[in-house]
Structure formats: C-alpha cells, structure tokens
Amino acid sequence: MPVVPPGPPVPHRRDHPLAQALRRDRWRVVIGYLVLALFWILCSDAAVQVLTADLATAARWQTAKGAFFVILSGALIYLLLRPLAMHVLQTHERLEHSEQRHRQLFEGNPGPILVYDLDTLEILDVNPAASSLFGWSRDEFIVMSMTALWPPGDEAALAAKLEEIRAQPEQLCVMTADLVLKDGTRRRMEMRSNYLDYAGRPARLLIAIDRTGEDQALRRRDQALARVEEAHEMARIGAWEVDPSTGLGRYSNQVYHLLGRRPPEARRWHRFEELLVPADPATAALSEQLLQDMRGDAVQIDLLLPLLAMDGRALMVHLRAESGTDDAGRPRVLGTLQDVTEREQSRRLLREREEQFRELVRVLPDGVVILSDEHVLYANACAAAQFGYGQHTLLGEPLSALVVASDLPRVRAQLFASIPLPTSGSEVIGMRRQNGERFQAGLAVGEVRYGGRNCKLLIVRDLSEPERIRQALETSNRELQAMAGRLFSLQEDERRAISRDLHDDIGQAITAMKLSAYAAQDEADPQRRGEDLEQIIHLADATVGKLRDISTLLRPPQLDALGLEAALRWQAGVLFRSSPIELLADIASLPRRPQGEIEQACFRIAQESLTNVLRHARASQVQLTLHDVQDHGLHLQVRDDGEGFDPDGPRGLGLIVMRERAQSAGGTLKIESAHGAGTLVDLFLPYRSDGVATPDTMEY
C-alpha cells in the first residue's frame, strides 16, 4: 500500500473542489440530455404525423428518427462529458504533483518530523532528519509508539498533554520536554504538532526542534552570572543602571547590602538618591551634582564618595559609571558601586608608614643616593650637602661625577657584581664634590625598586674629618651594610605584614562568616541556625578586634585621645600581658601635655625599647619610669636586668632610629649596657620641640 505523504489537513470529500465540479457537471449533463430528449420526441413525432399517414412509412421514419437521436445524443453526451473528463485528469495530475511536492518537503526538511496516530500513539511516518537525530531507522520507527521517546517517569505528563490535544485536536500544540534517543541520551526538544488526516486516520504531524544547545547555553550563562554575582559579593561590588530620561534606576541586591539596606523582594525602579546618605554637606552637594551629571548625553563617572550606612557606619564607596544601552537598545547609565572602606584605611596606614620612612631617610646623618644606569635618580638632603649640590640639582648627575676616577672601578665592581664583594672595615672610597674637592667616605651598596625600576642604592658616610674617621671607621661599613639591607625593605616589610594580616586573618574570617551565613540560610533546624548565627557574631567580633589591633599597633588611639601617660601604660600592659618578664611601671602625671611630635617620639622610643627587651634581653624584670623635669621636659627610662650588649659593637637599625627620633624632637638619648649587666635607655625630651631646656641644665 503506497504511503500517503503528510501535509496540511485534507478537506472533507464533499467539500473538495473536484467533488463539487463532478456534481455540477453531472447535473448539467443529465438535465441537458432530458431536455434534448423530450424536445426531440415531441417535435419528431409531430413531424412524422404531418409528413405521412401510412403506418409503414411512419414506422420507417420512426426508425430513422431513433437512429438519428441515438447518434445525436451520443455526440452531445461526448461534448458535455469531454470538459469534465479533462478537468478530472488535470485535477488528478495536480494532486499527484502536490503529493510529490509534499513528500519532497517532508523528506528533505532539515528538522525532525514525525507523524503518529492520535488514538493509538503509533508512529506512522518519519523523515530522514528524525532518523538521524533519534538514531532509529524508519522501519524501526514504524513499529514503535510515541511513548518510547519519553523518558521513564514522564508518562503522567505525556498522558495529560495527550488528553488536552484530544479535547481540541484542531488546535496547534507547542510543548517542551526531554526525549530519549536510541543510545539512551536525553535531548531537550521543543515540539509543535497539528492535526493531519493521514489516509483517513486522525493523526498528528509533529515537528521537533532540538533546544539542548540553547538550554545548555542558558544554563552556562546563568552559572556565569551567578559566578559574577559571587565575585561581586566577595569584592563588595554592586551593579546598577539608571534611565537618564527619568532618573529612575534598578540596583542589584549587593548594592543594598553594601549600603546597609534590605533588598526589595522584587527589583523595582526608584531614584538613586533614595539609597545615598551623604556623610557631610560637601558630600551631599557632590551627590546632587552626580545625579545631575547622569542626565547628560555622555556620562563618565569615576570617584570616591564618603557615605553613611543605615546602621551609622562610615563608608567609602568607589562609584564608576558610563553611558550605554540595555538589551533593548535603550539609553542607560551603567555603573558599579564598590565598598573600598577597608582599602582606604589600609592605604591611609601605608601612607603613614611611607611618610615615616621618608622622614627617616630625610633625617639620616648619611647620604642616600639611588642610581639608575649610573645616574642619580634620588638623593636625600644629606647626600646633596655632602656633594655640594642643591637637593634637586644633584638629580641626573652621573656616577663618574661623584667618585674619583681611581676608585670608580671598585665602586662599579661592587654595584654590578653578581655576588656582593666583601668590604673591609678600614676601606674607604674617594668621592668628589661639585667644586672638585675630594673627601673620603664609607660606602654601602644594595639593590632597590624605585619608580617601578630595578636600581642601585648607595649609602655614603662622610669620613673626611679626622676625629670622625677615628671614631666611626671601624663600625661604619658594618652599620651601612646592615642599613642598606633593611632601609628600603622597611616599607615593603610593613606592607607585607599588613597584607598578610588582612589576608590570613581578616580574609579567612570573612570567608568563614560567609560559609556560616550560607549554612544558616540553608539550615532548617532553628537551634542549629541559631548556633550558626552565634558563630557569625563571634567571627565578626574577632575580626573587628583584629582590625582594631592592626590599627592600634600602627597608631594607638590612646596617644591622641588620652595622652602620653595612658598610651605608655596601655602599650606596656599589652606587650607584657602574656610574658613571664615582670613589669614595674612608674608613670607619673605630667604637669602639661607635650607637643604632638614630642609625644609620638617618646612613645615610639619607649615602644622600641620594650620590644627589644622582649626580643633580645632575656630579662626577668623591666622598669618603666616617666617623670617631669622641673616643668621643662620629660624624663623616660627603660631599665632591664637582661644579658645586655656591647655598646661599642655594631648598632642595629632600631637604635639608630631611636637616636634620630630623639634628636629630631630636640632631646637626647643615652643607652648604657654591658654584657650581663642589663640595659638602660635614658631619654630626655622638652615639652615643645623649640624648647630651650637641655638635660645638661636639668637635675634628674
């Protein structure tokens, strides 16, 4: 039996154009024949009666008349039926051509097409694309049921959909479901089916569209968006968009979290200023100007904005935005909001350390020179004075202009040797001033990073004075070598320490809080959820304490808020809280508060002295005293009963910095020590840096 190709629904047989033409032509032939026959019979009989009265002659005329009628009616019927036959043949040819064309479309369609019986669900026909996609041949498909394509467990959904189709068979049905291939894999399919009269059987023509790739792409996109959202959450960044024509915007949940607000249940459009709480009037004016700028044509925003969270916390947010379009091509201002409060605090701390470092380099009694390609890239004030230049005029000078020609090869050998050359304690280098005068100097070299480049460091100690040569020549090179190794690493060490503390302690604590929050969010047991929340609170308190400790170590708040005495008591208590060393503190109230730089110098020298006791002294007892000296200055002593050291031996950078702090504040520092006799740090500082009191005129 030939297969009837699937196609559009076939009209009812009585309504088919061919059936209508046949009925019309049939009645035309019958009526025409009846009219002609009646006309002929009546007219011919009357004519015969008129022509003859003889019966024999009349019989012959009747015979001739019948024969003529038969011939004439046959010709007439032929003429009447010939157009009908031609119409039938032409219609048949068109049907055959339409059948062939639909079969070609069916077979050649690149999309999978199936025909199945709506009542029995038997598969009646498939095209090659369906066989290629599902893996079964056409013969295998013909003996299968549509239920074989549905995965196990989806029978109820299939039955419900079939009942819906059978209730309205003429309606177009569109559905998406997983179908099973021959190899057992599943593919996500979008199926469109409509009614089809298949050889007199009610059937459905089903077109399957493979949406697996699109579904996977959407899933990957959702996963990527989720990862971006998680990255934004970890980086404390929120995204937003604003319609410049109305000033209304939509904001991600992270924006609300960063600003201390509860995200709405559904994203809605509202004004940006509803979220921003300026920290001060200047910020309020800046916010208003910012919102006005968003109404412009070409928006480009990149600024730091101090705000207040809803819980009163001070925030520093980094706001970025630029003009763009949304998915529909409508103009939008697209931007991000990032909480950089901790970063700004870290930067402020680093700037303070950098300022302290620059101040240290500035007040050093030795020249510090940084060379790039044997030309001066940086020089401190002492180096400029040593060589007879202004501080900025020394920049760019070649090394050959600073070192005498005879010693230049030795200096270059030290600068560019792959292994540092040993330097004798009695070796000196001949240097040259701008006016041509020569002087002897102790030289220490090293490598540093400056301005993003690898450079060479020179520390120059002027040994031209005979008495200074006699006192300092033996120790200068050892101190310079130690200082060269530590001077420019101090800044990086401080940054590395802060970064390590923030990453190892603060970062891990925040990650632990995040994991605990996720656990609490997914926990159904109220008791365990409460335990998770208590853990989050504990971690938050510990994190705040660690941040406070870092900030306090860099700049104790007691020094600014309560003064020097309270800061010294607090620092000594913190340092020796868990130490076996006995602390004896005698800190008297001063009659007036010293100047800020005097307080800072005294506190830092006491801090360094107490830290040295903990690290190196191996003492059992330390005494800390602070007293007023006749209302002209303060007297600080730190005495321990430890191992002591040789005061004439090499001095560490800490002792040098302590002396420089005391001198820069207008005071004096004495360090007395001997092996086995402990150490005494004796400091005098005036209440003001411009004070005239000196320890020589005071009795203490």
JOTA-V870769 format. One record per residue. N is the residue number from 1. NEAR is the number of other ideal C-beta (glycine too) atoms within 8 Angstrom. D_CENTER is the distance of its C-alpha to the mean C-alpha in whole Angstrom. Layout:
# JOTA-V870769
n: <N,N>
near: <NEAR,NEAR>
d_center: <D_CENTER,D_CENTER>
This chain:
# JOTA-V870769
n: <1,2,3,4,5,6,7,8,9,10,11,12,13,14,15,16,17,18,19,20,21,22,23,24,25,26,27,28,29,30,31,32,33,34,35,36,37,38,39,40,41,42,43,44,45,46,47,48,49,50,51,52,53,54,55,56,57,58,59,60,61,62,63,64,65,66,67,68,69,70,71,72,73,74,75,76,77,78,79,80,81,82,83,84,85,86,87,88,89,90,91,92,93,94,95,96,97,98,99,100,101,102,103,104,105,106,107,108,109,110,111,112,113,114,115,116,117,118,119,120,121,122,123,124,125,126,127,128,129,130,131,132,133,134,135,136,137,138,139,140,141,142,143,144,145,146,147,148,149,150,151,152,153,154,155,156,157,158,159,160,161,162,163,164,165,166,167,168,169,170,171,172,173,174,175,176,177,178,179,180,181,182,183,184,185,186,187,188,189,190,191,192,193,194,195,196,197,198,199,200,201,202,203,204,205,206,207,208,209,210,211,212,213,214,215,216,217,218,219,220,221,222,223,224,225,226,227,228,229,230,231,232,233,234,235,236,237,238,239,240,241,242,243,244,245,246,247,248,249,250,251,252,253,254,255,256,257,258,259,260,261,262,263,264,265,266,267,268,269,270,271,272,273,274,275,276,277,278,279,280,281,282,283,284,285,286,287,288,289,290,291,292,293,294,295,296,297,298,299,300,301,302,303,304,305,306,307,308,309,310,311,312,313,314,315,316,317,318,319,320,321,322,323,324,325,326,327,328,329,330,331,332,333,334,335,336,337,338,339,340,341,342,343,344,345,346,347,348,349,350,351,352,353,354,355,356,357,358,359,360,361,362,363,364,365,366,367,368,369,370,371,372,373,374,375,376,377,378,379,380,381,382,383,384,385,386,387,388,389,390,391,392,393,394,395,396,397,398,399,400,401,402,403,404,405,406,407,408,409,410,411,412,413,414,415,416,417,418,419,420,421,422,423,424,425,426,427,428,429,430,431,432,433,434,435,436,437,438,439,440,441,442,443,444,445,446,447,448,449,450,451,452,453,454,455,456,457,458,459,460,461,462,463,464,465,466,467,468,469,470,471,472,473,474,475,476,477,478,479,480,481,482,483,484,485,486,487,488,489,490,491,492,493,494,495,496,497,498,499,500,501,502,503,504,505,506,507,508,509,510,511,512,513,514,515,516,517,518,519,520,521,522,523,524,525,526,527,528,529,530,531,532,533,534,535,536,537,538,539,540,541,542,543,544,545,546,547,548,549,550,551,552,553,554,555,556,557,558,559,560,561,562,563,564,565,566,567,568,569,570,571,572,573,574,575,576,577,578,579,580,581,582,583,584,585,586,587,588,589,590,591,592,593,594,595,596,597,598,599,600,601,602,603,604,605,606,607,608,609,610,611,612,613,614,615,616,617,618,619,620,621,622,623,624,625,626,627,628,629,630,631,632,633,634,635,636,637,638,639,640,641,642,643,644,645,646,647,648,649,650,651,652,653,654,655,656,657,658,659,660,661,662,663,664,665,666,667,668,669,670,671,672,673,674,675,676,677,678,679,680,681,682,683,684,685,686,687,688,689,690,691,692,693,694,695,696,697,698,699,700>
near: <2,3,5,7,8,12,9,4,7,5,6,5,6,5,7,9,6,9,10,9,11,10,8,8,13,9,8,9,12,8,8,10,12,8,8,11,10,8,8,11,8,8,8,10,8,8,8,12,8,5,6,7,4,6,5,6,8,12,8,8,11,9,8,8,11,8,8,8,11,8,8,10,11,8,8,11,10,8,7,13,10,8,8,13,8,8,11,10,8,8,11,8,8,8,8,8,8,9,11,8,8,11,9,8,8,13,8,7,9,4,8,13,15,13,14,12,11,11,5,5,10,9,12,10,12,11,12,7,11,13,13,7,11,12,7,8,6,9,6,8,14,9,5,11,8,12,8,7,8,11,8,4,4,10,9,6,8,12,8,8,10,10,8,9,13,7,6,6,10,4,7,6,12,7,7,8,11,9,12,10,11,6,5,5,6,8,10,11,13,10,13,10,10,10,10,12,10,13,5,4,8,9,14,13,12,11,10,14,9,10,10,9,7,7,9,8,8,8,8,8,8,8,8,8,8,8,8,8,10,8,9,13,9,7,7,10,11,15,13,14,11,13,13,13,5,6,12,9,13,8,10,10,7,13,13,14,11,13,14,8,8,4,7,7,3,4,5,6,7,6,7,11,8,6,9,10,8,12,9,7,6,6,12,9,8,11,12,9,8,12,11,8,9,14,7,8,4,5,12,7,12,5,8,9,13,11,14,10,11,8,5,5,7,9,13,12,14,10,13,9,12,10,11,8,7,8,3,5,5,7,8,12,14,10,13,10,14,12,11,11,10,10,7,10,9,10,8,8,13,11,8,10,12,9,8,8,10,8,9,12,10,8,9,10,6,11,16,16,13,14,14,10,4,6,10,14,10,9,13,12,7,11,13,14,8,13,13,8,10,6,9,5,7,13,9,5,9,8,12,8,6,11,12,9,6,5,10,11,6,8,13,9,9,12,9,5,8,2,4,6,7,4,10,6,10,6,7,9,12,12,14,12,11,6,5,6,7,9,12,11,14,13,13,12,12,10,6,9,7,11,6,4,7,4,13,11,15,12,16,14,13,12,14,8,7,5,6,10,11,7,6,11,12,6,12,12,12,9,11,14,10,11,13,12,8,8,13,10,8,10,10,8,8,10,10,8,8,12,8,8,11,12,9,8,10,13,9,9,12,9,8,9,12,9,8,13,10,8,9,11,6,6,9,4,6,5,6,8,11,8,8,13,10,8,9,12,8,8,12,9,8,9,13,8,8,12,10,8,8,12,11,9,6,8,9,10,8,10,13,5,7,7,10,14,12,10,14,15,10,10,13,13,9,7,10,12,6,3,8,4,12,7,10,8,10,9,9,8,4,12,5,6,7,14,8,6,9,17,14,9,14,16,14,10,15,15,9,11,11,15,9,11,15,10,6,8,14,5,12,7,9,16,11,15,10,13,9,10,13,8,6,9,15,15,14,14,11,13,10,13,8,12,10,11,9,7,8,4,7,7,7,7,9,8,9,11,10,15,9,12,12,14,11,10,13,10,14,9,13,8,11,8,11,8,7,5,6,12,14,11,14,11,15,15,15,15,13,8,9,5,10,5,10,8,10,4,5,13,3,7>
d_center: <66,64,60,60,56,54,53,53,55,59,61,64,67,70,67,67,68,70,72,72,74,76,78,78,80,82,84,84,86,88,89,90,92,94,95,96,98,100,101,102,104,106,106,108,110,111,112,114,116,117,118,120,122,123,121,121,120,117,116,115,113,111,110,110,108,105,105,104,101,100,99,98,96,94,93,92,90,89,88,86,84,83,80,79,79,77,74,74,74,71,69,69,68,65,64,64,62,60,59,59,56,54,55,53,50,50,50,48,45,42,41,42,45,47,50,51,54,53,55,55,52,53,52,54,52,49,48,47,43,44,45,43,40,41,43,47,50,52,54,52,50,54,55,52,50,47,47,46,43,41,40,41,41,40,44,44,41,43,47,45,44,47,49,47,48,52,52,51,52,52,48,45,43,39,37,34,35,34,37,39,40,43,41,39,36,34,33,32,34,35,39,41,45,48,51,54,57,58,61,62,60,57,54,50,48,45,42,39,36,33,30,29,26,25,25,23,20,20,19,17,15,15,14,11,10,11,8,5,7,8,4,5,8,8,7,9,8,10,10,14,17,21,24,25,29,29,26,25,21,19,16,14,15,12,14,17,16,15,19,21,22,22,20,23,24,23,21,23,24,25,25,22,25,26,22,23,25,26,27,30,32,31,27,29,30,27,25,28,28,24,25,28,26,24,27,28,27,25,22,20,19,17,19,19,21,22,23,24,23,25,26,27,24,24,20,19,16,15,15,14,16,18,20,19,21,20,21,24,24,25,24,21,19,15,13,11,12,11,13,14,18,18,17,19,22,21,21,25,26,25,27,30,30,30,33,35,35,36,39,40,40,42,44,45,49,48,46,43,42,39,40,38,40,43,43,42,38,39,42,42,45,48,47,48,51,52,52,54,51,49,45,44,47,46,43,43,47,47,48,51,52,51,53,57,57,59,56,53,53,53,50,48,49,47,44,43,45,42,44,45,49,51,52,55,56,59,57,56,55,57,55,56,55,55,59,60,61,60,59,58,54,52,49,46,43,40,37,34,30,31,29,27,30,32,35,39,40,43,45,48,51,54,57,60,62,64,64,60,60,63,60,57,57,57,54,52,51,50,48,46,45,43,42,41,39,37,37,34,32,33,30,27,29,28,24,24,26,24,20,22,23,20,18,21,22,20,17,19,20,17,16,20,20,17,19,22,21,20,23,25,23,25,28,31,33,34,35,32,30,31,31,27,27,30,28,24,27,28,25,24,27,27,24,25,28,27,25,28,30,28,28,32,32,31,33,35,36,39,40,39,40,43,44,45,48,45,42,45,46,42,41,44,44,40,41,44,43,43,45,49,50,52,51,53,52,55,53,55,54,54,56,54,50,49,47,44,43,46,45,42,44,46,43,41,45,45,42,42,46,45,42,45,47,44,43,47,50,50,52,53,54,52,54,52,54,53,56,57,60,62,60,59,56,54,55,53,54,52,54,54,56,54,55,55,54,56,56,57,55,51,49,45,43,43,46,46,43,45,48,47,45,49,50,47,48,52,53,54,53,55,54,57,57,59,58,59,60,56,55,55,53,55,53,54,52,54,53,52,51,54,56,59,60,60,60,64,65,64,65,63>
